[in-house]
Amino acid sequence: MIGFIKKDLLMIKSNFKLLGILIIVYAIMGLMGEIDVSFILPFMSVMVMISTFSYDAYNNWDAYSISFPDGRKNNVKGKYIATILMTIIVTIITLLLSFIISYVNTKTINFEETLVSMFGSLFGTLLVLSFTYPIIYKLGVEKARIAIFLIVFGFIFLITLLSSYINIEFIAKSLSFLENYLIIILTLIMIIMVYISYKISEKIFSKKEF
């Protein structure tokens, strides 16, 4: 298991320098007030991890990995754990960066607002992970890009269409009693959606032929 995790992290080692440059660039832009870094960097970490699927396909890693004991399960489990670790590390770095940018720009640090923003960023990033990985395991990374684009476009279109008929303000007021439990609820949702995504990917990969 540890070997599978190390494999993915070592595979993106060459991208660490690029991530470092991006962190510096986005930090400067954040200090200038041009962008909010809270979502961009964690999202980039998942995009970097998605690139490992291409490396795996090029090197026929999946076919080789199944020769190990529990190779199919560990292949999927290692990919998810490596991605989550990478996301958490980048999220922590982004959180510290947000504190610095907030202090430099306003001479104050709004801990609650920043933490809520980063928590929402982590939720969105893990949602992307949960959504894309099963599709990639099913179709392969190249075909998955097209499928993901079409599904996301359709989803955005559906949300836009429904927003014309749904009273968002009424729903927000109706759910206001959950505000004090929002962090707990979102944490549970994150755990559940990642677990379901993992089990779907595991099932897909267990039946895949090479």
C-alpha positions in Angstrom: 0.0 0.0 0.0 2.7 2.5 1.0 4.6 1.7 -2.2 1.6 2.6 -4.3 1.2 6.0 -2.5 4.9 6.7 -2.8 4.8 5.9 -6.5 2.2 8.6 -7.2 3.9 11.2 -5.0 7.3 10.5 -6.6 5.7 10.6 -10.0 4.6 14.2 -9.5 7.9 15.2 -7.9 8.8 17.1 -11.1 5.6 19.1 -10.7 6.5 20.4 -7.2 8.7 23.1 -8.7 5.7 24.2 -10.9 3.4 24.2 -7.9 5.9 26.3 -6.0 6.0 28.8 -8.8 2.2 28.9 -9.0 2.0 29.5 -5.2 4.4 32.5 -5.6 2.5 33.9 -8.6 -0.9 33.5 -7.0 0.4 34.9 -3.7 1.5 38.0 -5.6 -1.8 38.3 -7.4 -3.6 37.7 -4.1 -1.6 40.6 -2.5 -2.7 42.8 -5.4 -6.3 41.8 -4.7 -6.8 40.4 -8.2 -7.7 36.8 -7.2 -8.8 34.6 -4.3 -6.2 31.9 -3.8 -8.4 29.8 -1.6 -9.8 27.5 -4.3 -7.3 27.7 -7.1 -4.3 26.0 -5.5 -6.1 23.0 -3.9 -7.9 22.5 -7.2 -4.5 22.5 -9.0 -3.3 19.8 -6.6 -6.1 17.4 -7.9 -5.3 18.4 -11.5 -1.7 17.4 -10.9 -2.7 14.1 -9.4 -5.0 13.4 -12.4 -2.0 13.7 -14.6 -0.6 10.5 -12.9 -3.3 8.5 -14.7 -1.6 9.5 -18.0 1.8 8.4 -16.7 0.2 5.1 -15.5 -1.3 4.5 -19.0 1.9 5.3 -20.8 4.0 3.0 -18.6 1.3 0.2 -18.5 1.4 0.5 -14.7 -2.2 -0.7 -14.2 -1.5 -4.0 -15.9 1.7 -4.4 -13.9 0.2 -3.4 -10.6 -2.4 -6.2 -10.5 0.5 -8.7 -10.2 1.0 -7.6 -6.6 -0.9 -9.0 -3.7 -4.2 -7.1 -3.6 -2.9 -5.1 -6.5 -6.2 -4.0 -7.8 -7.5 -2.7 -4.4 -4.2 -1.1 -3.5 -3.9 0.6 -6.9 -7.2 2.5 -6.4 -6.7 3.0 -2.6 -3.2 4.4 -3.1 -4.4 6.8 -5.8 -7.1 8.2 -3.5 -4.9 8.4 -0.4 -2.1 10.1 -2.4 -4.5 12.6 -3.8 -6.1 13.4 -0.5 -2.7 13.8 1.2 -1.6 16.2 -1.6 -4.9 18.1 -1.4 -4.6 18.5 2.4 -1.0 19.6 2.3 -1.7 22.2 -0.4 -4.9 23.4 1.5 -2.8 24.0 4.6 -0.2 25.9 2.6 -3.0 27.9 1.0 -4.6 28.6 4.4 -1.3 30.0 5.8 -0.9 32.0 2.6 -4.5 33.4 3.0 -3.7 34.5 6.5 -0.6 36.3 5.3 -2.4 38.0 2.4 -5.2 39.1 4.7 -2.8 40.6 7.2 -0.7 42.4 4.6 -3.8 43.8 2.9 -6.0 44.7 5.9 -3.6 44.5 8.9 -6.1 42.0 10.4 -6.8 38.3 10.1 -10.4 37.1 9.9 -9.8 33.6 11.1 -13.4 32.4 10.9 -14.0 33.8 7.4 -10.7 32.4 6.1 -11.3 29.0 7.7 -14.8 28.8 6.3 -13.5 29.8 2.8 -10.8 27.1 2.9 -13.2 24.5 4.2 -15.5 25.3 1.2 -12.5 25.0 -1.0 -11.6 21.6 0.4 -15.2 20.5 -0.1 -15.2 21.6 -3.7 -11.8 20.0 -4.4 -12.9 16.7 -3.0 -16.1 16.9 -4.9 -14.1 17.2 -8.1 -12.0 14.2 -7.0 -15.1 12.1 -6.2 -16.7 13.0 -9.5 -13.8 12.5 -11.9 -11.9 9.5 -10.6 -14.6 6.9 -11.2 -15.0 8.3 -14.8 -11.3 8.1 -15.4 -11.1 4.5 -14.1 -14.0 3.6 -16.4 -13.1 5.4 -19.6 -9.4 6.2 -19.3 -8.0 9.6 -18.8 -8.2 10.7 -22.5 -11.9 9.8 -23.0 -12.7 10.9 -19.5 -11.7 14.5 -20.2 -14.4 14.7 -22.9 -17.0 13.0 -20.8 -16.3 15.2 -17.8 -16.5 18.3 -19.9 -19.9 17.3 -21.3 -21.3 16.3 -17.9 -20.0 19.4 -16.2 -21.5 21.6 -19.0 -24.8 19.7 -18.7 -24.8 20.1 -14.9 -24.1 23.9 -15.1 -26.9 24.2 -17.7 -29.3 22.3 -15.5 -28.5 24.4 -12.4 -28.9 27.6 -14.5 -32.3 26.3 -15.8 -33.5 25.2 -12.3 -32.4 28.5 -10.7 -35.1 30.2 -12.7 -37.8 28.2 -11.0 -36.3 27.6 -7.5 -36.5 30.2 -4.8 -32.9 30.0 -3.5 -33.5 32.6 -0.8 -36.5 30.6 0.6 -34.4 27.4 0.7 -31.5 29.3 2.4 -33.9 30.6 5.1 -35.5 27.1 5.5 -32.1 25.5 6.1 -30.8 28.3 8.4 -31.3 26.2 11.5 -28.5 23.9 10.2 -25.9 26.8 10.2 -24.4 25.8 13.6 -23.9 22.3 12.3 -22.7 23.2 8.8 -19.0 22.1 9.4 -20.0 18.8 10.8 -22.5 18.1 8.1 -20.1 19.1 5.3 -17.4 16.9 6.9 -19.7 13.9 6.9 -20.8 14.6 3.3 -17.1 14.8 2.2 -16.3 11.5 3.9 -19.3 9.8 2.4 -18.9 11.1 -1.1 -15.1 10.2 -1.2 -15.9 6.8 0.2 -18.6 6.1 -2.4 -16.4 7.4 -5.2 -13.6 5.1 -4.0 -15.9 2.0 -3.8 -17.2 2.8 -7.3 -13.6 3.1 -8.7 -12.6 0.0 -6.9 -15.4 -2.0 -8.4 -14.7 -0.7 -11.9 -11.0 -1.5 -11.6 -11.6 -4.9 -10.2 -13.5 -5.9 -13.4 -11.1 -4.2 -15.8 -9.2 -6.4 -18.1 -5.7 -5.8 -19.4 
